Amino acid sequence: MPNKTTALLKDAILQAAEKAGGEGGMVAYLTQQAEDNPGPFMALLGKVLPIQTMHGSDPDNPLPGVITLNIVKPDGAA
């Protein structure tokens, strides 16, 4: 039953995010969270992005050591 409960909870969370975003849906909701709560949003982003390391990568095209993400509002303001 734990797997079924976990699946139901995940589905409920996704439905709530979709509803909270109004016409823009989940993307609108997550965009608002990125603007209002950048720290927790970046922590979430770090959990969903694949983990990559330099080990075993192409030495001519190494992965960057620092990734910078700039969130810009539609009017161009940071």
C-alpha positions in Angstrom: 0.0 0.0 0.0 2.8 2.5 0.6 3.5 2.8 -3.2 -0.2 3.4 -3.9 -0.3 6.1 -1.1 2.8 7.7 -2.5 1.4 7.8 -6.0 -1.9 9.2 -4.8 0.0 11.9 -2.8 2.2 12.8 -5.8 -0.9 13.1 -8.0 -2.7 15.3 -5.5 0.3 17.6 -5.3 0.5 17.9 -9.0 -3.2 18.6 -9.3 -2.9 21.3 -6.6 0.0 23.0 -8.4 -2.0 22.9 -11.7 -5.0 24.4 -10.0 -2.9 27.1 -8.1 -1.5 28.3 -11.5 -4.9 29.2 -12.8 -5.0 29.5 -16.6 -1.2 29.1 -16.8 -1.4 25.8 -14.9 1.6 24.3 -13.2 4.1 26.3 -15.2 2.5 29.6 -14.0 2.5 28.3 -10.4 6.2 27.2 -10.6 7.2 30.5 -12.2 5.6 32.4 -9.4 7.4 30.2 -6.8 10.7 30.8 -8.6 10.1 34.6 -8.3 8.7 34.6 -4.8 10.8 31.9 -3.2 14.1 31.5 -5.2 16.0 29.7 -2.5 13.5 26.8 -2.0 12.9 26.8 -5.8 16.6 26.4 -6.6 16.8 23.5 -4.0 13.9 21.8 -5.8 15.5 22.4 -9.2 18.7 20.8 -7.9 16.8 17.7 -6.9 15.1 17.3 -10.3 18.1 18.0 -12.5 20.3 15.0 -13.4 23.5 14.8 -11.4 26.5 15.1 -13.7 30.2 14.9 -12.9 33.4 15.6 -14.8 34.5 12.0 -14.3 34.4 10.1 -17.6 33.4 13.2 -19.6 34.9 14.3 -22.9 38.1 16.3 -22.0 37.6 18.5 -25.0 34.0 19.3 -23.9 34.0 19.2 -20.1 31.0 20.0 -18.1 31.0 23.5 -16.6 32.0 23.9 -13.0 29.4 26.6 -12.4 25.9 26.9 -13.8 24.3 30.3 -13.6 20.5 30.6 -13.9 19.1 34.1 -14.4 15.3 34.4 -13.9 14.1 37.3 -15.9 10.5 38.7 -15.8 8.8 39.2 -19.2 9.4 43.0 -18.9 13.1 42.3 -18.7 13.5 43.2 -15.0 15.6 40.8 -12.9 
